[in-house]
Amino acid sequence: MQLKTDRLILRPLEEKDAADLFPVMNDPDVTANLLLPHPYPAEKVSAWIRSCHAAYEVCERYDLAVVRKDTGQVIGVCSLCKVSWEHLSAELVYWIGKPHWGQGFITEAARKVLEYGFLELGLERVCVGCFACNTASRRVIEKLGFIYEGTARGEYKKLGVRYDTLHFGMLREDITNASGD
């Protein structure tokens, strides 16, 4: 499977992607808003990619490399996780390297992944969350057309600090809202 946008190719992760992803997974500015451990051991990146690939093969997760068409570089990951075929639902998760922040790459990738989830996989609901302090991610979520559903106070603890998480949802009928910037 391969999805394409104007500037990106989205495809299942491959072991060769570890070289591009390792520096991103070890950037403290990137991981500050993720539940990834920091530092992320180099030897675990390939194992993580293999686990993503195995989950993809049995349709449990769709972890896709975000690849720039112009350079061929893997700049991040955009995923549909926690896929429930019983409930036709999933969770959107994304992250991208700091040099690519603020350029619309994740919005572009996530829009395509949502389209795939709703129109190709037949999902009826996708949720997404972000730490309340992560205003950039919240802007992406809002641009995509998600509806705010609530705040989970102190939902996650990272490095001894509890973080509030904002939760958003989108139904298949909402996908038309995701087409605008």
N, C-alpha and C positions, 0 to 999 in steps of 0.2 A: 504494500500500500504506500502510496506517495501522494501528498497533497501539495498543491502549488498556489502561491499568491503572486502578486506582482514582484516582490523582492525576496521571497522565501520558498524553500522546499521543506516540507515537514514529512519525516519518514521515521520508521522504527529505529530505535537506538542500535548501534553496532559497536562492537568492542573497540574498533579503531577510534571511536568518538571520545574515548577516555582521555586522550592527549589534549583535546580542546576543552573538555569539561572539567578536568582536574583543577586548573587554575581558578575557574569560576566557582567551583564547589569549595574552594579554600580562600575566597575573598571574604574577609569579615564583613564588608559592607553588603555583600549579597546575602550571606548566611544570617545576618542580623535579623532578617524578617522571615526566616525559614526554620523549620524544625530539624534541619541538618546539623549534625555535630560539627564543631569546629575545633581543631583542624580535622579535615576529612582525610583519612589515611589513603595514600596513593594505591596501595594494594587492594583496597576495597572498591575502588571505582569500577574496575572491570567486573568484579563480582556483582555489584549493584546493577550494572548494565545487563549482565547475563540474567539476573532475576527479573528485570523489566522485560527482557525479550521472552523469557519463559511465560510470564503473565500475559504478554501480548498474544502469544501463540494459543492460549486457551481462553482468550477474550475476557480476561479479568481486569486488565489495565491496558491503556493505550498511551504509553510513554513515547513521545515523538521528539526527535532531535529537531531543533530549529536551526536551519542551515541557510546562510546568506547565499543567494544565487550568484552574486557578483564575485565572491571570494571562495565559496565552498566551505567556509569555516562554520563549525557548529558553535552557536553563540548562546544556546540555552536549551531548555526543555519545556514542552507544553504537553500536559497529560489529561486524560480522562481516567480518574482513579475510582476505586470503590464502586465499580460498575455492578449494579444489581439488575439482572435480567428479569427477576420477579417483579420489581417495581419500575423497571425501565428508567433507571436513574443513575447518575454518576456525579463525581466531584471534579471540578476543573482545578488544576494545579499548574503553576508556571513559574519559571525563573529565568533570568537572563544575565549575561555578564555586564558588569558596570560600564565598559566602553560603549555599550549599545543601549544604555538607558536613555529615555526621553526622545527616542527616534520613531516610536510607534511600532516597533517590531513585535513586541508581545501582544499588543492589541490586534495587529494583523494576523499573527499566528493563532491566537485564541479565537478570533472570529471564525477562522477556517476550521478549527477543531470543533467548535460549537456546531457549525453547519454540518460537519461530518457526523457528529454525535446525534443530532436531531434528524437529519434527512437521510443518512445512510445506515446508521445503527438503529434508528427508530426509538431513540430515547425520548421520554416525555418530560423529564426534569433534570436539570443540572444545577448543582449548588457550587458556591465558591466562598472562601473566607479569607480574611487578612487580619493581621494585627491592627488594632485601632490606630496605632502610631504610624502605620505605613500608608501615608497619604498618596503616594505615587500608585501603589497597587489599587487603592480605592478608586482613583481616577480611571484606571484601566477597566475595572469592574463596572463602573458607571457608564463608561463609553460603550461597553459591550451590551448594555441594556438590562443588566441584572437589577432585580428589585431587592431593596434592603429588607431583611426579615427580622433582624434583631442583633443584640450584642450579648455575647457570653462573657460575663465578667470573670476575669482571672482564669480563663479556660486553659491556658498553657503556661508552663513554667520553664524558663530557659535561663541557664546560668544564674539561678537563684532569684530571678525576677518573674513575677506573674504578669501575664499579658491578657488584656481584653481582646476578644476576637469579634470582628464584624462578620455577620453571615448574610449572604445574598442568595437568591434563587432565580431561576429562569425556567419557564415552561415552554414546551414546543411552540405554542401559539405566540410566545413572546419573541421568537427568533426574528421576526420582521423588524423589531426594535433594534436588533444588533447590527443592522446593515448601515446605519448612519454613524458619522463621526461626531 
